Each structure stands twice: as structure tokens, then as C-alpha cells.
Amino acid sequence: MKKITRRSFLTVCGAAAAAAALTACGGSASSSASTAASSAASSAAAALSGNVAAGGSTSMKNVIAALTEGFAEVEPGVTVSYDPTGSGAGITGAADKTLDIGLSSRALKDDEKADVDGTTIALDGIAIIVNNASKVEDLTVDQLKQMFTGEITNWSEVGGGDGEIVLIGREAGSGTRDGFESIVDVKDSCKYAQELTATGAVISAVEANPLAIGYASLSAVGDTVKMVTVGGVECSEDTVKDGSYEVQRPFVFVTNKSVTLSEQAQAFFDFATSADAADLIRTAGAVPVNE
């Protein structure tokens, strides 16, 4: 059974209320009101169709999948396509109008705000991950800074076993990388052993190497690797929302300032930023901001 959107529900209720008011004024008005109510209900029930082109952040994969699935129950005639090309490409796609909605897992930079708007739909903790065999349970932001810049090179210096630290990161242009490096203050100074093009690839590399450390979206981390606490605070929904977990970033919908979204794109945007989408976002592992 197709769910009734909040907009449709309010439209029908408004028409019904108008009908009731006019009924009190006379039979002819009642007849006109009934016709208006019927017309409004038919209009509200009319399904949208077409495609919404979205793309960008690979870290937002699970969130977009959940939102797309939920939106399909409301508007089954609309297809939301998703091209996981990285945050930089998502912002560029919105700016050059090749995407209806760009996806970025970092806040917009000042020079990007001239052409596009950013709307935060969720928050994401950037989890610091190590191999399940690692003895390390907690690291400070300062220790992370020293590790990723090569000042600390051995696990024994941070409470682990003897072994050279292997740094795993994302490629240049990645929103996860930009978020991590900005927060930890290691922008463009990391000594990566590997720079990988997807969140899943980072997790797999850390899973396979007992000496590795990396970072990944909270929404993507399972039990194949271990999340260490940062400054004694675990990476969780509660700690991201209350701000106590330091390594976090926004998930952003990016739209072009000079273009009016299509009806179907606007409907998806409204759905994703509504309280109705909060549970979907939470199920995908991110922290909703509208509920």
C-alpha cells in the first residue's frame, strides 16, 4: 500500500475543512466544496515521475540508499540515481548543472559558496580504525596528528606492540580525507602508505594489515575492524550529536543557486530533509539533524 505523504495528507485535510465550512452556508456551497475536495484529493494523489541525478560522496552511500528506498515508497514513479564519484565531484556536478543534487561529506568551502548552496541532512563521525588484533584502544587528536605526519612511526609509542605504523587514507578530493585532515590539522602533510579511492577499500586494507590505521565513516564501519576512542570518547550517534566526539563532519546536499530543482528533485530534497527521514538516516549509521 502506498504511503500518503505529509503534503498530500495536509492537502486533503485542507480541502475537507473547506468543504465542511461551506456546507454550513448552504447546499449549493456544499456541492461546490465537495467538487473542490475531490479535485484536490485527485491532484494530491497524482504521482510524480522522472529521474533525480545525485552523485558525489562515497561515504554517503548507505544514507542515500536508505533515503532512496524510503522515497520510493512515497513516490514510486521517481528514480534517484547515485554516482559515487567523491565529494569534490559532487560539488562540481551541482555547480556545472550535471547533477540535480551533489553529495558532499564535508562543509562547503568559501569559494564554492558563490555557485552552490549546501544543506546538512545528517552528521557523520569519522571513525579511527585499526586492525582487530591491535592492542591500542584510545588515541588523542594530538597523537593522531603526530602519527599521520610521521612524527610517531611505531605502535609502541602509543601503547601498542612493536611495529611500524602503516597509514591508510583516502585519495585527494575525498570528503572523508578532507574532513579528517582538517579536524586533526594535518592538511596535505600525511605520510600515507596507501591512498585509496573508496571507504570500503580503506576498511579492507586495515582489516588485512595488523599494523595499519585508517579512518572511515561511522556509517560504513562494521566488525571487521576496531574503532578506537579519541580522547576517551567513542564514535557513536550520541557523541557525534552532542559534539563530544571530535572527529566528525556533515553530510551535505549541494544544489545550484541559479537553478530551480525539478518537481521530483525538490520532492526528494524535501523528503530527505524532513523529520520523516530521521529513522532512515539513523538506520544507515549516520546521525539525523532533523527530527
C-alpha positions as CSV (number, residue, x, y, z in Angstrom):
1,M,0.0,0.0,0.0
2,K,1.4,3.4,-1.0
3,K,2.2,5.7,1.9
4,I,0.5,9.1,2.0
5,T,2.9,11.9,2.1
6,R,2.5,14.7,4.7
7,R,1.9,17.2,1.9
8,S,-0.8,15.1,0.4
9,F,-2.4,14.5,3.8
10,L,-2.5,18.2,4.6
11,T,-3.9,19.0,1.1
12,V,-6.8,16.6,1.5
13,C,-7.4,17.7,5.1
14,G,-7.5,21.4,4.0
15,A,-9.9,20.6,1.2
16,A,-12.1,18.7,3.6
17,A,-12.1,21.5,6.1
18,A,-13.1,24.0,3.4
19,A,-15.9,21.6,2.4
20,A,-17.2,21.5,6.0
21,A,-17.1,25.3,6.3
22,L,-19.0,25.8,3.1
23,T,-21.6,23.2,4.0
24,A,-22.7,25.3,6.9
25,C,-23.5,28.1,4.4
26,G,-25.9,26.1,2.2
27,G,-26.4,23.1,0.0
28,S,-25.1,24.7,-3.2
29,A,-21.9,25.7,-1.4
30,S,-21.7,22.1,-0.1
31,S,-21.9,20.7,-3.6
32,S,-19.1,23.1,-4.8
33,A,-17.0,22.3,-1.8
34,S,-17.4,18.5,-2.4
35,T,-16.2,19.0,-6.0
36,A,-13.2,21.1,-4.8
37,A,-12.3,18.5,-2.2
38,S,-12.5,15.7,-4.8
39,S,-10.3,17.7,-7.2
40,A,-7.8,18.4,-4.5
41,A,-7.6,14.8,-3.5
42,S,-7.1,13.7,-7.1
43,S,-4.3,16.3,-7.5
44,A,-2.6,15.3,-4.3
45,A,-2.7,11.6,-5.3
46,A,-1.1,12.3,-8.7
47,A,2.3,10.5,-8.7
48,L,5.5,12.2,-9.8
49,S,7.8,10.6,-12.3
50,G,11.2,11.1,-13.8
51,N,14.8,10.9,-12.6
52,V,16.8,12.7,-9.9
53,A,20.5,12.7,-10.7
54,A,22.6,12.6,-7.5
55,G,26.3,11.9,-7.1
56,G,29.4,12.6,-5.1
57,S,30.5,11.4,-1.7
58,T,31.1,7.7,-1.4
59,S,30.8,7.9,2.3
60,M,27.1,8.8,1.9
61,K,26.4,5.6,0.0
62,N,24.4,3.9,2.9
63,V,22.5,7.1,3.7
64,I,21.5,7.7,0.1
65,A,20.5,4.0,-0.3
66,A,18.2,4.3,2.7
67,L,16.7,7.6,1.6
68,T,16.1,6.3,-1.9
69,E,14.4,3.2,-0.7
70,G,12.2,5.2,1.7
71,F,11.3,7.8,-1.0
72,A,10.4,5.0,-3.5
73,E,7.5,4.1,-1.1
74,V,6.2,7.6,-1.3
75,E,6.9,8.3,-5.0
76,P,7.4,5.0,-6.8
77,G,7.5,6.7,-10.2
78,V,10.7,8.6,-9.4
79,T,14.1,7.1,-9.9
80,V,17.0,8.5,-7.8
81,S,20.4,7.7,-9.5
82,Y,23.6,7.8,-7.5
83,D,27.1,8.1,-8.9
84,P,29.7,7.6,-6.1
85,T,32.5,9.9,-7.5
86,G,33.7,11.7,-4.4
87,S,32.7,14.9,-2.6
88,G,34.7,17.2,-4.9
89,A,32.9,15.7,-8.0
90,G,29.6,16.1,-6.3
91,I,30.1,19.8,-5.6
92,T,31.4,20.3,-9.2
93,G,28.4,18.4,-10.6
94,A,25.9,20.7,-8.8
95,A,27.9,23.7,-9.9
96,D,28.0,22.8,-13.6
97,K,24.4,21.5,-13.5
98,T,25.2,17.9,-14.5
99,L,23.7,16.8,-11.2
100,D,20.4,17.8,-9.6
101,I,21.8,17.2,-6.1
102,G,25.5,16.9,-5.4
103,L,26.6,14.9,-2.3
104,S,29.4,16.1,-0.1
105,S,30.8,14.7,3.1
106,R,32.4,18.0,4.1
107,A,31.2,21.5,4.5
108,L,31.4,23.8,1.5
109,K,34.5,26.0,1.2
110,D,34.0,29.8,0.9
111,D,35.0,29.8,-2.8
112,E,32.4,27.1,-3.6
113,K,29.5,29.0,-2.0
114,A,29.3,31.5,-4.9
115,D,27.6,28.9,-7.1
116,V,26.0,26.4,-4.8
117,D,24.1,26.0,-1.6
118,G,24.8,23.3,1.0
119,T,22.1,21.8,3.2
120,T,23.2,19.5,6.0
121,I,21.0,16.4,6.2
122,A,23.0,14.4,8.7
123,L,26.2,14.3,10.8
124,D,28.8,11.6,10.4
125,G,31.5,10.6,12.9
126,I,34.8,9.8,11.2
127,A,35.9,6.7,13.0
128,I,39.5,6.0,13.6
129,I,40.0,2.3,12.7
130,V,42.7,-0.2,13.5
131,N,43.1,-3.9,12.9
132,N,41.1,-6.1,15.3
133,A,44.4,-7.6,16.6
134,S,45.7,-4.2,17.7
135,K,46.3,-3.5,21.4
136,V,45.6,0.2,21.0
137,E,42.2,1.2,22.4
138,D,42.4,5.0,22.6
139,L,44.3,7.8,20.8
140,T,44.3,11.6,21.3
141,V,43.9,14.1,18.4
142,D,47.5,15.2,19.0
143,Q,48.7,11.6,18.8
144,L,46.8,11.2,15.5
145,K,48.4,14.3,14.2
146,Q,51.9,13.0,15.1
147,M,51.2,9.6,13.6
148,F,49.8,10.8,10.3
149,T,52.6,13.3,9.8
150,G,55.3,10.7,10.5
151,E,56.5,12.1,13.8
152,I,55.3,8.9,15.6
153,T,56.2,5.9,13.5
154,N,56.0,2.9,15.8
155,W,52.9,1.5,17.6
156,S,54.9,1.0,20.8
157,E,54.9,4.9,21.1
158,V,51.1,4.9,21.6
159,G,50.6,1.8,23.7
160,G,50.7,-0.8,21.0
161,G,53.1,-3.6,20.2
162,D,56.4,-3.1,18.4
163,G,55.8,-2.5,14.7
164,E,55.9,0.3,12.1
165,I,52.6,2.2,11.7
166,V,51.1,1.8,8.3
167,L,48.9,4.8,7.4
168,I,45.9,4.2,5.2
169,G,43.9,7.1,3.8
170,R,41.6,8.3,1.0
171,E,42.6,9.9,-2.3
172,A,42.9,13.7,-2.8
173,G,39.4,15.2,-3.2
174,S,37.8,12.8,-0.9
175,G,35.4,14.4,1.6
176,T,36.4,11.9,4.3
177,R,40.1,12.8,3.8
178,D,39.4,16.5,3.8
179,G,37.3,16.2,6.9
180,F,39.8,14.1,8.8
181,E,42.8,16.2,7.8
182,S,41.1,19.5,8.6
183,I,39.9,18.3,12.0
184,V,43.2,16.7,13.0
185,D,45.2,19.6,11.4
186,V,47.3,17.5,9.1
187,K,46.1,19.0,5.8
188,D,48.3,17.9,2.9
189,S,51.0,16.6,5.3
190,C,50.1,13.0,5.8
191,K,52.6,10.3,5.1
192,Y,50.2,7.7,3.7
193,A,51.4,4.2,2.7
194,Q,48.2,3.9,0.6
195,E,45.7,6.4,-0.7
196,L,42.5,4.5,-1.7
197,T,39.5,5.7,-3.7
198,A,36.7,4.3,-1.5
199,T,35.7,4.0,2.1
200,G,35.3,0.2,1.7
201,A,38.8,-0.1,0.4
202,V,40.2,1.6,3.4
203,I,38.4,-0.7,5.7
204,S,39.5,-3.8,3.8
205,A,43.2,-2.6,3.9
206,V,43.1,-2.0,7.7
207,E,41.3,-5.4,8.1
208,A,44.1,-7.1,6.2
209,N,47.1,-5.5,8.0
210,P,47.7,-5.8,11.8
211,L,49.9,-2.6,11.7
212,A,47.5,-0.4,9.8
213,I,45.4,2.6,10.9
214,G,42.9,4.5,8.8
215,Y,39.7,6.5,9.0
216,A,36.2,5.8,7.7
217,S,32.7,7.0,8.0
218,L,30.9,5.7,11.1
219,S,28.1,4.6,8.9
220,A,30.4,2.2,7.0
221,V,32.3,0.5,9.8
222,G,31.3,-3.0,10.8
223,D,33.0,-5.6,13.0
224,T,35.8,-6.4,10.6
225,V,38.0,-3.6,12.1
226,K,38.2,-1.9,15.5
227,M,37.2,1.6,16.2
228,V,39.5,3.3,18.8
229,T,38.2,6.0,21.1
230,V,39.5,9.5,20.6
231,G,40.4,11.3,23.8
232,G,38.5,8.7,25.7
233,V,35.3,9.3,23.7
234,E,33.8,6.6,21.4
235,C,32.5,7.3,18.0
236,S,28.7,6.9,18.3
237,E,25.5,8.7,17.4
238,D,25.1,10.2,20.8
239,T,28.7,11.5,21.0
240,V,28.5,12.9,17.4
241,K,25.2,14.7,18.1
242,D,26.3,16.2,21.4
243,G,29.7,17.2,19.9
244,S,31.9,15.4,22.4
245,Y,33.4,13.2,19.7
246,E,35.9,15.5,18.0
247,V,36.4,13.8,14.6
248,Q,33.0,14.5,12.9
249,R,31.7,16.2,9.7
250,P,28.4,17.0,8.0
251,F,26.6,15.1,5.2
252,V,25.5,17.8,2.7
253,F,23.1,18.1,-0.2
254,V,24.6,20.5,-2.7
255,T,22.3,22.4,-5.1
256,N,22.9,25.0,-7.7
257,K,21.9,28.6,-6.7
258,S,20.8,29.6,-10.2
259,V,18.6,26.5,-11.0
260,T,15.2,25.6,-9.7
261,L,15.0,22.0,-8.9
262,S,12.6,19.8,-10.9
263,E,9.5,18.8,-9.1
264,Q,10.8,15.3,-8.5
265,A,14.2,16.5,-7.3
266,Q,12.5,19.0,-4.9
267,A,10.3,16.3,-3.6
268,F,13.3,14.1,-2.9
269,F,15.1,17.0,-1.3
270,D,12.1,17.8,0.9
271,F,11.8,14.1,1.9
272,A,15.5,13.8,2.8
273,T,15.5,16.9,5.0
274,S,12.3,16.1,6.8
275,A,11.7,14.5,10.2
276,D,10.2,11.6,8.4
277,A,13.6,10.6,7.1
278,A,15.3,10.6,10.5
279,D,14.9,6.9,11.2
280,L,16.1,6.0,7.7
281,I,19.3,8.1,8.2
282,R,19.8,6.6,11.6
283,T,19.4,3.0,10.3
284,A,22.1,3.8,7.7
285,G,24.5,4.6,10.6
286,A,24.5,8.4,10.4
287,V,23.1,11.0,12.8
288,P,19.9,12.8,11.6
289,V,19.8,16.6,12.2
290,N,16.0,17.0,11.6
291,E,13.7,15.1,13.9
